[in-house]
Amino acid sequence: MACTPAAARRPFDASALRGVTIGVPEPADARPSPGIGCGQVSQDLALRAHRALVAAFSDAGANVTNASTGPWVLNVALREATMGPENERPRRTDKPVQQGTPDAPPVDQPQQPWINSGQGNVQVVLDATLARDGSVVWRDTVTGHARSAPCVQAIDKVREALSDAVDALRARVTPLVRGL
């Protein structure tokens, strides 16, 4: 099975935030579970998100601190990090769930599909709030993506999707900070 190469990083201006001080407190881990799918767990993902956010905004020229107060503060919550997210939620076209034969496992128990279709779609979701002098100026949800062969390099691919989400967040926040 061949691995899917990482997507190209988003371009950015290395001096776009020069002279700006922005506080980036450690993100909250708001995931219901540290599981990322395929039987893998990533408990330190919020810490990795914090490191990636600090590096991304520093690379754009900002003076980044861990402060939760200041002229600019970016609060982030890690909402989701999964491999195969389309297999987790019911779809409109799904048939109603029915209990099978008496020897079948309970329908409310998670089941591993025989075919790992979709488990190569990796997704990381960040909820972000940007505040200026204590007042919220922007709030949005940013999603990062990565592709993989089903259940191959799950942790590395979740980290790749996290990097994509952080790059997308920097791309959305930079014009807001520069424009205000």
BELPE-V687550 format. One record per backbone hydrogen bond with DSSP energy under -1.0 kcal/mol. CO is the residue of the C=O (numbers start at 1). NH is the residue of the N-H. If there is no record, write none. Layout:
co=<CO:CO>
nh=<NH:NH>
//
This chain:
co=<13:15:17:20:22:23:28:28:34:36:37:40:44:45:46:47:48:49:50:51:52:53:54:55:57:58:60:63:65:71:72:73:75:76:77:78:80:82:84:85:91:101:106:116:118:120:121:122:123:124:125:125:126:127:128:129:130:130:131:132:135:138:140:142:144:146:149:153:154:155:156:157:158:159:160:161:162:163:164:165:166:167:168:169:170:173:174:175:176>
nh=<16:18:20:63:65:74:30:78:42:83:40:36:48:49:50:51:52:53:54:55:56:57:58:59:62:61:17:22:24:133:23:131:129:28:127:30:125:123:87:88:94:104:109:119:121:148:84:146:82:144:79:80:142:77:140:75:137:138:73:135:132:130:128:126:124:122:152:157:158:159:160:161:162:163:164:165:166:167:168:169:170:171:172:173:174:177:178:179:180>
//
